[in-house]
């Protein structure tokens, strides 16, 4: 009787003609070459070697509270309201002891202050109950806190814990789209694209540079191109000058006296 044919267990040779095709890399959406992006942020680094956020705070907890309060409010307005508050309540436990009604009295000059006071007390309670009174160091944990969204979490991760993040506020969202650096329809989309297009060596300070550029130069109503150090590189259809401002280091920031 003829031997039955057995199925071969032999694997295809590595030298076979089977071709595995890789998916083409998705290009990052930006109007600038890598060399142009490196020059943009090099100039920002000369202008402001050590940029800082302009919300007054003394520790990670007061930073979380200040950033949460800054939604739909100016940094200067938040600073005026929190100076007295943070003098007596700079920890979650002290904030709980103060109580929602008194917190509300301190921040009543800030928009949406009633709801924000509730959130301050609620996030303080969660920090005490679940985190031993300490501010967590991961985005996943931070966004669980009442009144804390992704932008707030990114600010805290950067300013309190030294992580390279991109906190997309109204200034950064406007700049990314206006100059076509990382255009996107939502803050999350802009954040994802900026994290890819900003050269790594400049990523840690990039969100502060962009915020400050949007706050003081590339303003919402009218970009002041005559004061812009990247006017010659900028690809915004709105720009009014191709001549860059002198590249000099600016005076130190006056934290607490910022003008939005």
HUZIUR-V789784 format. One line per field, one symbol per residue. phi: phi as a letter, one per 20 degrees, with the letter a starting at -180 (. if undefined). burial: # if it has 24 or more other ideal C-beta (glycine too) atoms within 12 Angstrom, else .. A space follows every 50 residues. Layout:
phi->???
burial->???
This chain:
phi->.ffffeffeffgffefefdeeeffffffebedfffffffgfffgfffcgc fcfdefacagfffgffffffflbeffffgffegffffdbdcgffffffnf ffggffdfeegmfffffffffffffffffdcmndffdcfffffffgnddf fgfffffffecmefcceeefffgffgefemfbfaecgfffgffffeefgg fdffegffgffffffdcefffbfeffdeedgfegdffefdbddffgecfe fgfdfncfde
burial->.............................###....#..#########.. #######.#############.###########.##..####.###.#.# ..##.##..#..#..##.######.##.......##..#..#..###### ###########...####################..#..##########. .#################....#.#.#####.##.#..#....##....# ..#.##.#.#
